[in-house]
Each structure stands twice: as structure tokens, then as C-alpha cells.
Amino acid sequence: MVLCNKSGNYKRISFSDLYLATKGKSDFDWSIFRSRIVILGPTAPGISVIKPTSASPITDDNTILATAIDDSINDTGLREIKDEVLLGITVLLVAFLCWCFLSGISQNIVDTGFFVGQSALVLISLISVSYTNTVVDMTLPFNAGMAYFLAARSFHAAKKSSEQGAEYFWNPNHAESADVVIPILIPNASHRKSRLAVAFLKKQIVKFIGDNNYLDVEQITEAETFLSGVAHDTEVIVFFANKEIAHKLESEIKIISETVEMSYRIKEVAGIDIEGTRLIVWREVTDMFTILYTKKTNKIP
């Protein structure tokens, strides 16, 4: 086998032809060895050693040796970027994810961005290995990003589920700057049709007023308590908005209310303090529960 700096396949010469030429029994062009490196090795089936490589599932040892020597001489072998660069990319990725979770960005945006980012890391690794001489192995940032995202996403979901509205909803600045408060009551919230409708409703609320800026009480009372009654399996959602957003969301709520049972109120709270707003919310929610109770039991409380 004669090396020729990766200009196509390496030239192979039969050892028998070379041997006969040394005995003067055949013509042989000895100039093909000029400025070349020659590798002697068996290639006949059953004698040569075949190994699978990234280039081919059947590659003989001679080709592997030729490629290694060729790459070493011409500096065409694969190179890896420095570990410090990968570490820096990893730190920046985790720091950016941390900022996304702490800054209150919509979780849908964070989830989509994370999926796109992780896919980009995989593509960078594949493209660098397949089409360049520099291997950009993004395994470290990919694994670190995945580990942090799964931990942070789980914590965020648990925190949001247990403290929805506890910090943001009753923020005085947020409440006092609103024009209206909108309480929504959804009976039979655990039913499949209602769950789908509520999920869509929450998505619309987040779209207009942002994530975490609404109060979501999935279950007012436990089923076994004395106060459960019609309140059990009833979800209550409350949020503040200006008049323009309230008008847009009212249109969405009306569409949803045509498919599942729900009731809502739009009450002006402009200029009312926090305690007054709480009173309005309690009064409207209680009134909607009273109407629901009357409707389901045919009794006037």
C-alpha cells in the first residue's frame, strides 16, 4: 500500500508483482515509490484482519495504519477543543437556565428553548465529527444542562402547584394597578373534558398576563369534610387585568363556557385597596358557589 496524502483511495500493489520485478521477470515502475511511505501487510481474505470503523464496517488493518500515518504527517486527524472551553460553555448554559427559572419567564418558552438548545448541542457534535477536523464534543454541557433542567423543572412544578398565587397574585402593586378582577368557578374540574378546557384557559391567561400572575385553587375542600358538598371537585381561578386584556380574555372564556360548565364575574377594583379587593373576590366566589349549590340541589340556602 502506498500513501498519497488522502487523494482518494490508497494505491495497492500486489507483492507478487513486486517480487517478480526484483527477479527481472516483469516490468515494474519503481517511480511510484518516490516520496511515498509504503506499508507492507496482508490483504487476502482469511489472512487480513478486518475491523469496523466509522468510515466502513469492513476496514482492513493496512488502511487503518495508512490513515493514521497520513493524518499524523499532514495534520489532518481529528482534534478536540480544550476542556476549558467546554467547561466554560457548560457554566454559561447552566447559568442561563438558572436565570430563566428565576426571572419568571413563561415555562412554555423555557421548555421550548431548552429543547431547541439541547438539539443544537447534539447537531454541533454530529456536524463537527462528520464534516470538520475539530471534534466539538458537547456531551458535558448536554448532560449538565439536562440534569439542571430536570431538577429545576421538578422544583418549579412542585412550587407552582403548592404556592400558586401566594407571592405574585397579592402583590400590592400588581393588584392596585389593575382595573378589574376576574374570578372563575369550574365545577367537575377533574372530568376529562373540564381538564382540557381548564388547561386551555390557563394557557390563554398566561399568554395575556404572564406565568404565576393568577390564583389557582384546584380543590377548595377535601371530599371527606363536612363543608365539601358541591365545593368538592370545583376549581377556582382568579386574576387581575386591565380593561383591554379583560375584554380579550372574556371572549376566550365565553367560548370555553360553551363546551364545559363554568361561571365567572368581572368586577372593577380600580382605586380599591387590597383588603377591599379580597372582600370583593370572596363575595363573588361565595355568590357563584351559592348559585351552583342552588342549581345542583334545588334548594335555596
C-alpha positions in Angstrom: 0.0 0.0 0.0 1.4 3.4 -1.0 0.4 6.6 1.0 -0.5 9.7 -1.1 -1.9 12.3 1.3 -5.6 11.3 1.2 -6.0 11.8 -2.5 -8.7 9.2 -2.9 -8.2 5.5 -2.1 -4.7 4.4 -1.3 -2.9 2.7 -4.1 -2.4 -1.1 -3.6 0.3 -3.1 -5.2 0.5 -6.9 -5.3 3.5 -8.3 -3.5 3.9 -11.0 -6.2 4.3 -8.3 -8.9 7.0 -6.6 -6.8 8.8 -9.9 -6.2 8.8 -10.8 -9.9 10.2 -7.4 -10.7 13.1 -7.9 -8.4 13.9 -11.2 -10.2 13.7 -9.3 -13.5 10.7 -11.3 -14.7 8.3 -8.4 -15.2 8.3 -4.7 -15.9 7.6 -2.5 -12.9 7.5 1.2 -12.5 9.7 1.8 -9.4 9.0 5.6 -9.5 5.6 5.1 -7.8 7.5 4.7 -4.5 9.3 8.0 -4.9 8.5 10.3 -1.9 6.0 7.8 -0.6 5.6 5.7 2.5 5.0 2.1 1.9 3.0 -0.3 4.3 3.5 -4.0 3.9 0.6 -6.1 5.0 -1.7 -8.9 4.0 -5.0 -8.1 2.2 -6.1 -11.6 1.0 -9.4 -12.9 2.5 -8.8 -15.1 5.5 -5.4 -13.6 6.1 -6.0 -9.8 6.6 -7.6 -8.5 9.8 -10.9 -6.7 9.2 -12.3 -4.2 11.7 -15.4 -2.0 11.7 -14.6 1.8 11.7 -16.6 5.0 11.2 -15.6 5.0 7.6 -16.7 1.4 6.8 -18.0 -1.7 8.6 -15.1 -3.7 6.9 -11.8 -1.9 7.1 -8.5 -3.8 6.9 -5.6 -3.1 9.2 -3.5 -1.7 6.4 -6.0 1.1 5.7 -6.2 1.9 9.4 -2.4 2.2 9.6 -2.2 4.2 6.4 -4.9 6.7 7.6 -3.2 7.1 11.0 0.2 7.8 9.4 -1.3 10.1 6.8 -3.2 12.1 9.4 0.0 12.4 11.6 2.1 13.6 8.7 -0.4 16.0 7.2 -2.1 17.1 10.4 -5.5 16.0 9.1 -6.5 14.0 12.1 -9.4 14.8 14.4 -8.7 17.4 17.1 -10.7 18.1 20.3 -11.4 21.5 21.6 -9.9 22.3 25.0 -11.6 21.1 28.2 -11.6 24.7 29.5 -13.8 25.8 26.5 -16.3 23.0 27.2 -16.3 23.8 30.9 -17.0 27.5 30.1 -19.9 26.6 27.8 -21.3 24.3 30.5 -21.1 27.0 33.1 -22.8 29.6 30.8 -25.5 27.2 29.8 -26.4 26.3 33.5 -26.2 30.0 34.5 -28.6 30.9 31.6 -31.0 28.2 32.6 -30.9 29.4 36.2 -31.6 32.9 35.1 -34.6 31.7 33.0 -36.2 30.0 36.0 -35.5 32.9 38.4 -36.6 35.7 36.1 -40.2 34.4 35.8 -40.1 33.7 32.0 -43.1 31.7 30.9 -42.4 28.0 31.4 -43.6 27.1 27.9 -40.9 29.4 26.5 -38.3 27.9 28.8 -39.3 24.3 27.8 -39.3 25.1 24.1 -36.0 26.9 24.3 -34.4 24.1 26.3 -35.5 21.5 23.7 -34.1 23.6 20.8 -30.9 24.2 22.7 -30.3 20.6 23.5 -31.0 19.6 19.9 -28.5 22.3 18.8 -25.8 20.8 21.0 -26.3 17.3 19.5 -26.2 18.7 16.0 -23.0 20.6 16.7 -21.3 17.4 17.9 -22.5 15.4 14.9 -21.6 18.1 12.3 -18.1 18.7 13.8 -17.3 15.0 13.8 -18.7 14.3 10.3 -17.5 17.4 8.4 -14.6 19.0 10.2 -11.3 18.1 11.7 -12.2 19.5 15.0 -14.4 17.5 17.4 -16.7 19.7 19.4 -18.0 17.1 21.9 -21.0 18.7 23.6 -21.6 15.8 25.9 -20.6 17.7 29.1 -22.9 20.8 28.5 -25.7 18.5 27.3 -25.6 16.3 30.4 -25.1 19.2 32.8 -28.0 21.2 31.2 -30.3 18.1 31.3 -29.5 17.4 34.9 -30.1 21.0 36.0 -33.2 21.4 33.9 -34.8 18.2 35.3 -34.1 19.3 38.9 -35.2 22.9 38.4 -38.3 21.9 36.4 -39.4 19.5 39.0 -38.9 22.0 41.8 -40.7 24.7 39.8 -43.7 22.5 39.1 -44.0 21.5 42.8 -43.6 25.1 43.9 -46.1 26.4 41.4 -48.6 23.7 42.4 -48.3 24.3 46.1 -47.9 28.1 46.1 -49.7 29.3 43.0 -50.5 32.9 43.6 -49.1 33.1 47.1 -46.3 35.5 46.2 -47.3 37.2 42.9 -51.1 37.3 43.0 -51.5 39.5 46.1 -48.6 41.8 45.2 -50.0 45.2 46.1 -48.5 47.0 43.1 -49.9 44.3 40.8 -53.4 44.3 42.4 -53.8 48.1 42.8 -52.7 48.8 39.3 -55.4 46.5 37.8 -58.8 47.7 36.5 -60.7 44.6 37.2 -60.5 41.2 39.0 -62.0 38.1 37.3 -62.9 35.1 39.5 -63.8 31.9 37.5 -65.5 28.9 39.0 -65.3 25.5 37.2 -67.4 22.6 38.6 -66.4 19.0 37.9 -62.9 20.1 37.3 -61.5 16.6 37.4 -63.6 15.4 34.4 -61.5 14.9 31.3 -63.4 17.5 29.2 -63.2 20.1 32.0 -59.4 19.4 32.5 -58.8 20.1 28.8 -60.8 23.2 28.9 -59.1 24.5 32.1 -55.7 23.7 30.7 -56.5 25.8 27.6 -58.0 28.6 29.7 -54.8 28.8 31.8 -52.7 28.9 28.7 -54.7 31.9 27.4 -54.4 33.6 30.8 -50.6 33.1 30.8 -50.5 34.4 27.3 -52.1 37.7 28.3 -50.9 38.3 31.9 -47.8 36.1 32.3 -47.0 33.0 34.3 -47.7 32.9 38.0 -49.9 36.0 37.9 -53.1 34.3 38.7 -54.5 32.4 41.7 -55.4 28.8 41.0 -57.2 26.8 43.7 -57.7 23.3 42.4 -59.7 22.0 45.3 -61.5 24.2 47.8 -62.3 21.4 50.2 -61.5 17.7 50.7 -64.2 15.2 49.7 -64.5 13.8 53.2 -65.0 17.2 55.0 -68.4 18.5 56.2 -68.0 21.6 54.0 -67.3 19.7 50.8 -70.7 19.3 49.2 -70.8 21.0 45.7 -67.5 22.7 46.5 -65.6 19.4 46.1 -64.0 18.9 42.7 -64.6 22.6 41.9 -61.6 24.7 40.7 -61.4 28.5 41.3 -59.2 30.8 39.2 -58.8 34.5 40.0 -56.6 37.1 38.2 -56.3 40.8 37.8 -56.2 42.6 34.4 -56.7 45.9 32.7 -59.9 46.5 30.8 -58.4 45.7 27.4 -57.0 42.4 28.5 -60.2 41.6 30.4 -62.2 42.1 27.2 -60.0 39.8 25.2 -60.0 37.1 27.9 -63.8 37.4 28.4 -64.1 36.4 24.7 -62.0 33.3 25.3 -63.9 32.4 28.5 -67.2 32.7 26.7 -66.0 30.3 24.0 -64.8 27.8 26.6 -68.0 28.1 28.7 -69.9 26.8 25.6 -68.2 23.4 26.0 -67.9 23.0 29.8 -69.8 24.3 32.8 -68.2 27.3 34.3 -69.2 30.7 35.7 -67.3 33.9 36.0 -67.6 37.6 37.1 -65.8 40.7 36.1 -65.6 43.2 38.9 -64.0 46.7 38.9 -61.3 47.2 41.5 -59.6 50.3 40.3 -58.7 52.5 43.3 -59.7 49.8 45.8 -57.1 48.7 48.4 -56.0 45.1 48.9 -58.5 44.3 51.7 -61.3 45.7 49.7 -60.3 43.6 46.7 -60.1 40.5 48.9 -63.7 41.2 50.1 -64.9 41.5 46.5 -63.3 38.3 45.5 -64.7 36.4 48.5 -68.1 37.8 47.9 -68.2 36.9 44.2 -66.8 33.4 44.7 -69.3 32.8 47.5 -72.1 34.0 45.4 -71.1 31.7 42.5 -70.9 28.8 44.9 -74.4 29.6 46.2 -75.8 29.7 42.7 -74.1 26.4 41.9 -75.5 24.8 45.2 -79.0 26.0 44.3 -78.7 24.7 40.8 -77.5 21.2 41.9 -79.7 20.7 44.9 -82.8 22.8 44.0 -82.6 24.3 47.5 -82.2 27.9 48.4 -79.6 28.2 51.2 
